[in-house]
Amino acid sequence: MKTAYLDCFSGISGNMFLGALVDAGLPETVLRDAIARIDLKGYVIKIKTVEKWGIRATHIDVDLTAKHHHRGLADIEKLIQAADLPEAVRTKACKVFQRLGEAEAKVHGVPIQKVHFHEVGAVDAIIDIVGTVFGFHYLGIEKIFCSPLRVGRGFVKAAHGIMPIPAPATAELLHGIPWYPGDIDKELVTPTGAALVAELSSGFGDPPSGFLTEKTAYGAGTWELAIPNVMRLHLGTLPIEKNSDEMWLIEANVDDSTPEVIAYVIEGLLTAGAVDAWITPIIMKKGRPAFLLSALCLESRKAALEEIFFNETSSIGVRWQPVRRTVADRTIVPVATEWGTVGVKVAERNGQVVNVAPEFGDCRELARQSGAPLKKIYQAAVNAWNGLKR
């Protein structure tokens, strides 16, 4: 499995992410073409090689050549969704922006619909976030892991005044992520960098057991520090666990919520990294009907999911326990239909195919583009896979 490990000994920012990906093999022309598909004007992307204490790294900067208006989250999501980019890239980039918006809304005490990104930050963030998500997609990275983040110390001047490091929005984004101040008096982790790490990473700490580095790349930050201001990106492989893995089961009894609210909570749990989430009807004391809300996740997402249980439900207690699950081997097989290519998820156990299911997202996108019935495209993908096996 193609895997990336982010070594953030000098922090992380959007341009450090982008620089490291270009240094790792994302062609400049491909990156520029991807960004050009977003309806943004009045900017120039500058890419150059720099040295940071003897380490050669790629630095990327965005210069504005025209005045830009502030943009709200809905405006930015509309721009991204309208871009001619893979659906997975558009969806993931919007999730990163959703995290940014939620953090800003909480810090400033306003609804997320009222959050506006300042003109420079908005353009920078759109390019950094979409470019980073696209870069990992282009390089075929399936899993991303991250070291603890060195955030810096002291204070930073922001639009709202002098703020402590990490800045309030960054601090919100770092929930569930290990970080430490270090001894550098600078803001080393930006909100964009924190949002990307929070959304893209599957785990934090040392490199995962079995990870083998095949390539090392460096993305440069802007600062000249007493240490190299770079993010080191390790690209390599991680063995796929074929038989079982350890997960965490989180549960709570909810007795005064509507089905609509429960559906919203489940959607939030899945967005925050739950492998699965579900409800079970139960009868509580005094004969009260209720729901048992359950979520399954990796240990790295446990804290974030617990926050959703407490914030979005009336529960005042959450139960959790480690569980193990046995999983089938899964591969994605691309098949051709008359409307386009669909990925088909094939599950095998002991060498035998036990389930075949076309990717719903692929079928939905082709249905939207062509106007053909979704069920017809879905069945055509199944038939195409069956034809490959004859």
C-alpha positions in Angstrom: 0.0 0.0 0.0 1.5 3.4 -1.0 2.0 5.4 2.1 3.3 8.8 3.1 4.8 9.9 6.4 5.0 13.6 7.3 8.0 14.6 9.4 7.0 17.9 10.8 10.0 18.8 13.0 9.7 22.4 11.8 5.9 22.7 11.6 3.6 22.5 8.6 1.8 24.9 6.3 0.0 24.7 3.0 2.9 25.8 0.9 5.2 23.3 2.7 2.8 20.5 1.8 2.7 21.6 -1.9 6.5 22.1 -2.1 7.1 18.6 -0.7 4.7 17.0 -3.2 6.4 18.8 -6.1 9.8 17.7 -4.7 8.4 14.2 -4.5 7.5 14.0 -8.2 4.3 15.9 -8.8 5.1 17.7 -12.1 4.9 21.5 -11.9 2.8 21.5 -15.2 0.4 19.0 -13.8 -0.1 21.0 -10.6 -0.5 24.3 -12.5 -3.1 22.6 -14.8 -5.1 21.3 -11.8 -5.2 24.7 -10.1 -6.1 26.3 -13.4 -9.3 24.3 -13.5 -10.6 26.3 -10.5 -12.3 29.5 -11.5 -9.7 31.7 -9.8 -8.0 34.7 -11.4 -5.5 37.3 -10.4 -2.7 35.2 -9.0 0.7 33.8 -9.9 2.2 30.6 -8.5 5.9 30.8 -8.0 7.9 27.6 -7.6 11.7 27.6 -6.9 14.4 25.5 -5.3 15.9 26.9 -2.1 18.3 25.8 0.6 17.5 25.7 4.3 20.7 25.0 6.3 22.1 23.0 3.4 18.9 21.1 2.7 17.6 21.5 -0.8 13.9 22.0 -0.8 11.0 23.2 -3.0 9.3 26.5 -2.1 6.0 27.5 -3.5 4.4 31.0 -3.1 1.3 32.6 -4.4 1.4 36.2 -5.4 -1.9 38.1 -6.0 -2.0 40.3 -9.2 -5.5 41.6 -8.6 -7.8 42.5 -5.8 -9.9 39.6 -4.4 -13.1 39.8 -2.3 -13.5 37.9 0.9 -15.1 34.5 0.4 -17.4 32.5 2.6 -17.3 28.7 3.0 -20.2 28.1 0.6 -18.5 30.3 -2.1 -15.3 28.3 -1.8 -17.0 24.9 -1.9 -19.0 26.0 -4.9 -15.7 27.0 -6.7 -14.1 23.6 -5.9 -17.1 21.5 -6.8 -17.4 23.3 -10.2 -13.7 22.5 -11.0 -13.0 19.8 -13.6 -11.1 17.6 -11.0 -11.6 14.0 -9.8 -14.6 13.7 -7.5 -12.4 12.3 -4.7 -10.2 15.4 -4.9 -13.2 17.8 -4.8 -14.9 16.0 -1.9 -11.7 15.8 0.2 -10.7 19.4 -0.4 -14.2 20.5 0.7 -13.9 18.5 3.9 -10.6 20.3 4.7 -12.3 23.6 4.2 -15.2 22.4 6.3 -12.7 21.8 9.2 -11.3 25.3 8.7 -14.7 26.9 8.7 -15.8 25.0 11.9 -12.7 26.0 13.7 -13.1 29.7 12.8 -16.8 29.7 13.6 -16.1 28.2 17.1 -13.3 30.7 17.8 -15.3 33.8 16.8 -18.6 32.6 18.1 -20.5 32.9 14.8 -22.4 30.4 12.6 -20.2 28.7 10.1 -22.2 30.4 7.3 -20.9 33.7 8.6 -17.3 32.8 8.4 -15.3 34.6 5.7 -11.7 34.0 4.7 -9.6 37.1 4.2 -8.7 37.8 0.6 -5.1 36.7 0.6 -5.7 33.7 2.9 -8.7 32.5 0.9 -6.8 32.4 -2.4 -3.7 30.9 -0.8 -5.8 28.3 1.1 -7.8 27.3 -2.0 -4.6 26.7 -4.0 -2.8 25.0 -1.1 -5.6 22.7 -0.1 -6.8 21.7 -3.6 -3.2 21.3 -4.8 -2.2 19.2 -1.8 -5.2 16.9 -2.0 -4.7 16.6 -5.8 -1.0 15.9 -5.3 -1.5 12.9 -3.0 -4.2 11.7 -5.4 -1.9 12.0 -8.4 0.9 10.2 -6.6 -1.4 7.3 -5.7 -1.0 7.7 -1.9 -3.5 5.5 0.0 -2.5 6.3 3.6 -0.9 9.3 5.3 0.7 9.3 8.7 2.2 12.2 10.6 4.7 12.9 13.3 3.8 15.1 16.3 3.7 18.7 15.2 6.2 21.3 16.4 3.9 24.4 16.6 6.3 27.1 17.8 5.8 29.4 20.8 5.1 33.0 21.7 2.6 35.2 20.0 1.5 36.1 16.4 -0.1 39.2 15.0 -3.4 38.5 13.3 -6.3 40.5 11.9 -8.0 40.4 15.3 -4.9 41.4 17.3 -2.1 39.6 19.1 -2.8 35.9 19.4 -1.0 33.1 21.3 0.7 30.3 19.4 -0.9 28.0 18.4 -3.4 30.6 17.1 -6.9 29.9 18.4 -8.2 28.4 15.1 -5.1 26.2 14.8 -5.6 25.0 18.4 -9.1 23.9 17.5 -7.9 22.0 14.5 -5.2 20.2 16.6 -7.8 18.4 18.8 -6.7 14.7 18.9 -3.3 15.5 17.3 -0.1 15.3 19.3 1.9 18.6 19.3 4.6 20.4 21.3 5.8 24.1 21.4 9.5 23.5 20.9 12.0 26.4 21.3 11.3 28.5 18.2 9.6 31.8 18.7 7.5 31.6 15.5 4.1 30.3 14.3 5.2 27.0 12.7 1.8 25.4 12.1 -0.7 27.4 10.2 -4.5 26.8 10.2 -4.3 25.5 6.6 -1.5 23.1 7.5 -3.4 21.9 10.6 -6.6 21.4 8.7 -4.8 19.4 6.0 -3.1 17.2 8.6 -6.3 16.7 10.6 -8.3 15.6 7.5 -5.7 13.6 5.6 -3.8 11.7 8.3 -4.7 8.2 9.5 -2.5 8.3 12.5 0.1 10.3 14.4 3.4 9.5 16.1 6.4 7.5 14.9 6.2 5.9 11.4 3.9 2.9 11.4 5.3 -0.5 11.9 6.5 -2.0 8.6 6.7 1.3 6.8 9.5 1.3 4.2 10.7 4.6 2.8 11.4 4.7 -0.9 11.7 8.4 -1.5 12.3 11.5 0.6 11.3 15.0 -0.4 11.3 18.5 1.3 8.9 21.4 1.2 10.2 24.7 2.3 8.5 27.2 4.6 9.1 31.0 4.5 11.0 31.4 7.7 14.7 31.6 8.2 15.2 29.8 11.5 17.8 28.3 13.8 16.7 25.0 12.3 15.8 24.1 8.7 12.3 25.4 8.0 11.2 22.4 5.9 8.7 19.6 6.1 10.2 16.2 5.2 7.9 13.9 3.3 8.7 10.2 3.2 7.0 8.2 0.5 7.0 4.4 0.7 5.0 1.3 1.3 3.2 -0.3 4.2 2.2 -3.9 4.3 -1.6 -4.5 4.0 -3.0 -6.3 7.1 -5.0 -9.0 5.4 -6.6 -10.8 8.3 -7.5 -8.6 11.2 -7.0 -5.1 12.7 -7.6 -3.4 16.0 -10.4 -0.8 16.3 -12.2 1.1 19.0 -15.9 0.8 19.6 -17.5 3.9 21.0 -21.1 3.8 22.2 -23.7 6.0 24.0 -27.4 5.6 24.9 -29.5 8.5 23.4 -33.1 8.8 24.6 -34.3 12.2 23.6 -33.3 12.8 20.0 -35.1 12.7 16.7 -34.2 10.4 13.8 -33.1 13.5 11.8 -30.6 14.6 14.5 -29.3 11.0 14.8 -28.8 10.9 11.0 -26.9 14.2 11.2 -24.7 12.8 14.0 -23.9 9.7 12.1 -22.9 11.8 9.1 -20.6 13.8 11.3 -19.0 10.7 12.8 -18.2 9.3 9.4 -16.8 12.6 8.2 -14.6 12.8 11.3 -13.0 9.4 10.5 -15.3 6.7 11.8 -15.0 3.5 9.8 -18.7 2.8 10.4 -21.4 4.3 12.5 -25.0 3.0 13.2 -27.9 3.0 15.6 -29.8 0.2 17.4 -33.3 0.6 18.9 -33.2 -0.1 22.7 -35.5 0.1 25.7 -34.0 2.0 28.7 -35.1 2.1 32.3 -38.8 2.9 33.0 -39.6 1.5 29.5 -38.3 4.5 27.6 -37.5 3.9 23.9 -34.1 5.1 22.9 -31.2 4.6 20.4 -27.8 3.0 21.0 -25.4 5.1 19.0 -22.3 3.2 18.0 -19.1 4.1 16.0 -16.1 2.1 15.0 -12.8 3.9 14.5 -9.0 3.8 14.6 -7.4 4.9 17.9 -6.1 8.1 16.2 -9.7 9.2 15.6 -11.2 8.2 19.0 -10.8 11.6 20.7 -12.4 13.4 17.8 -15.4 11.0 17.7 -15.9 11.3 21.5 -16.2 15.1 21.0 -19.0 14.6 18.5 -20.8 12.3 20.9 -20.7 14.9 23.7 -21.3 18.0 21.5 -24.0 16.7 19.2 -26.1 14.4 21.5 -27.6 14.7 25.0 -25.4 11.9 26.3 -23.3 12.7 29.4 -21.3 9.5 29.2 -19.6 7.6 26.4 -18.5 3.9 26.6 -15.5 2.6 24.6 -13.6 -0.6 24.2 -11.0 -2.0 21.9 -12.3 -4.6 19.5 -10.7 -6.6 16.7 -12.3 -7.4 13.4 -11.5 -9.8 10.6 -11.5 -8.2 7.2 -11.5 -9.6 3.7 -8.8 -8.7 1.2 -10.1 -5.8 -0.9 -9.0 -4.5 -4.3 -10.5 -1.9 -6.7 -10.7 -3.1 -10.3 -11.5 -0.4 -12.9 -14.0 -1.6 -15.5 -15.3 0.2 -18.7 -19.0 1.0 -19.3 -20.5 2.9 -22.1 -20.8 6.0 -19.8 -17.2 5.8 -18.5 -14.9 3.9 -16.0 -16.2 2.6 -12.7 -14.1 1.2 -9.9 -15.4 -2.1 -8.7 -14.6 -3.2 -5.1 -13.8 -6.9 -5.0 -13.6 -8.6 -1.6 -11.8 -12.0 -1.3 -11.3 -14.4 1.5 -9.0 -17.5 1.3 -8.6 -16.9 -2.4 -12.4 -16.8 -3.1 -14.4 -13.8 -4.2 -17.1 -13.2 -1.5 -18.5 -9.8 -2.7 -18.4 -7.5 -5.7 -19.7 -3.9 -5.5 -19.2 -1.0 -7.9 -18.1 2.2 -6.2 -21.3 4.2 -5.6 -19.5 7.5 -6.0 -18.2 6.6 -9.5 -21.7 5.4 -10.6 -23.4 8.6 -9.2 -21.0 10.9 -11.0 -21.5 9.1 -14.3 -25.3 9.2 -13.8 -25.1 13.0 -13.1 -23.0 13.6 -16.2 -24.9 11.4 -18.6 -28.5 11.5 -17.3 -28.6 7.7 -17.4 -30.3 5.9 -14.5 -27.9 5.2 -11.6 -29.1 1.6 -11.3 -28.4 0.9 -15.0 -24.8 2.2 -14.7 -24.4 0.1 -11.5 -25.6 -3.1 -13.2 -23.4 -2.4 -16.2 -20.4 -2.2 -14.0 -21.2 -5.5 -12.4 -21.7 -7.1 -15.8 -18.4 -5.6 -17.0 -16.6 -7.1 -14.1 -18.3 -10.5 -14.7 -17.1 -10.2 -18.3 -13.5 -9.8 -17.1 -13.7 -13.1 -15.2 -14.9 -15.3 -18.0 
